[in-house]
Amino acid sequence: MEAEQVEIRRSARRSRTLTVFREQGRLVAVVPARATGQQVDDLVPGLVNRFLAKESRGRVSGGDEALHERAIELAQRYLADRLRVPLPPFRIVWAANQRRRWGSCTAATGQIRISDRLRQLPGWVGDYVLLHELAHLVEPNHSARFWELVAGYPQAERARGFLEGIEFADNR
Ligand SMILES: [Zn+2]
């Protein structure tokens, strides 16, 4: 895996503990204001690695069949209760030539394509992308009703922020 940039932020409010989190897709390490450069060098990489390991758990993986299974699972868990009609049959496949979008859905044919870049995302973000495209099967546009469906996934807002952060970083 490529080393990710980590923004080091010093906080006067923190006296001892360090913490790592993501903000708009970027890694941020908050360290005590008084920490020395040496302490930061010693402690931050380990924390970042632990954070990344935790984040990568549950990544979307496997072939088209595994992708389809995951989509069905997610639809049952997060969409079914909010749907007025059952989800129509659909086909979902990995797409290697989809660099600019994470996923696409052609509601008329029930065809969903998922960029294989999604394999690199944390599982909870990848799941959001799948749910987003699944919701397009019944709501082709980003209507209020569409967002109502997507909101059944508790981490929808966070995942959108995460993806926007990546797009922001990519376009700089
Ligand atoms: Zn959409």
Residues whose N, C-alpha, C, O or C-beta is under 5 A from the ligand:
A	BS01	ZN	none
